[in-house]
Amino acid sequence: MPQWAHLRPGAFAANALQWAGQVRAGDVVRGPYGEARTSPLHERDLAAVAVAALLGDELVGRAMPLTGPEDLTVAAQVAILGSVLGRELRYEELPPERARAAMTAANPWVPEEAIASMLSYLAGTVGHPAPLTGEVERILGRAPLPFAAWAADHAAAFA
């Protein structure tokens, strides 16, 4: 019988790469729902959990929701990124209709339903704390990496 482990990451810290062009062009990041809340997961943590799943039997048959260590708004992520870059960045919230149009224009290969779904997801997180599962720490024996560590690891993408 095949064995499995289901890694279920939530928000990826790498989603912040979508702001790289805006950060290179100035000090304002524009997008929808600045108060949307996520717990961004560093890809190194996801990879480390995947290695643990592949090399050991402890995770066999488990579905693990994986989160980063912090409940952060989108605007807070932009501020942290600015701090790491040594610049003051600010988030300017766009109305959902403008954000949808900008996302569609920038990503013409992405189905309209996918963009609508993502915007709906973000809207639903406003005012609600992002989940913090603790699974990464239980599996790895250390806290997950904070968003600031991700930003430092990827600062060159924003320069």
Salt bridges, closest charged atoms under 4 A:
ASP27 OD1 - ARG87 NH2 2.65
GLU43 OE1 - HIS42 ND1 3.96
GLU43 OE2 - HIS154 NE2 2.74
ASP45 OD1 - ARG142 NH2 2.79
ASP71 OD1 - ARG37 NE 2.93
GLU92 OE2 - ARG30 NE 3.13
GLU92 OE1 - ARG90 NH1 3.54
GLU112 OE2 - ARG100 NH1 3.79
GLU135 OE1 - ARG62 NH2 2.62
GLU135 OE2 - ARG138 NH2 3.13
ASP153 OD2 - HIS42 NE2 2.77
ASP153 OD2 - ARG44 NH2 2.86
